[in-house]
């Protein structure tokens, strides 16, 4: 049977790391490794990991790897290369701490179904959102997921669906729409990147992840906002670090809007505009086939 390992770089509360570990263990991962991007990390047992699988990215860690890159995305690439170089399973799944598989998909079956000619497989992203009136501070409580919009006039679509907030969206999502990937073990000359792996600077030809039982897409559920408070903490951290090296212009707009809302005490209203669908918005997305239930 095909097996897989999971890797993520994280700077998150213990409970979020533990939720991530529990999720991928439940999906049958042979190993889950978390590289903690700080000088100190949680106790491995507190997040359900063996000591060897909670790697603290402290000064000693970076000294052995040529120094600590300034940009978080560059640190991720170093971490993924480290995990890939010691991979024992058939596949390495590369995700973030807030990304889970949607539904009861059998990961081993999905990976086993990838054509042998493909070295990589992409898991397309959907974005977790609340329904209007829901408790926005219930962690992982979003009951819906919006798909990316790949139709014409995507900017105008976002402007119409999210009045005054459309400039924050790319193809109908606030975060990335590229998905994440898994890559086969032992492939020469690879650079394992965030959304895909590359050889000689060119992305590998990748399969699209499908559940062989249903023939449907195997979606990756991105909790871009785990809850209102978690979202607030995430953006506070980003503002403090000032790291926007690989942040797109729309994500920068989100950051600027958040900074203003935080100063004025309006961040909850901003959060609701971005992540809590009004009934008419949900109706439009549902009619276009762009809305899924998370459970």
PyMOL commands that set and color helices and strands:
alter all, ss='L'
color gray80, all
select helices_A, chain A and resi 14-26+44-47+51-53+59-63+72-85+107-112+154-161+166-168+228-241+249-264+267-275+279-287
alter helices_A, ss='H'
color red, helices_A
select strands_A, chain A and resi 4-10+31-36+54-56+91-94+99-101+120-123+125-131+144-147+180-184+190-192+197-199+202-203+206-208+220-222+276-277+291-293
alter strands_A, ss='S'
color yellow, strands_A
deselect
rebuild
show_as cartoon
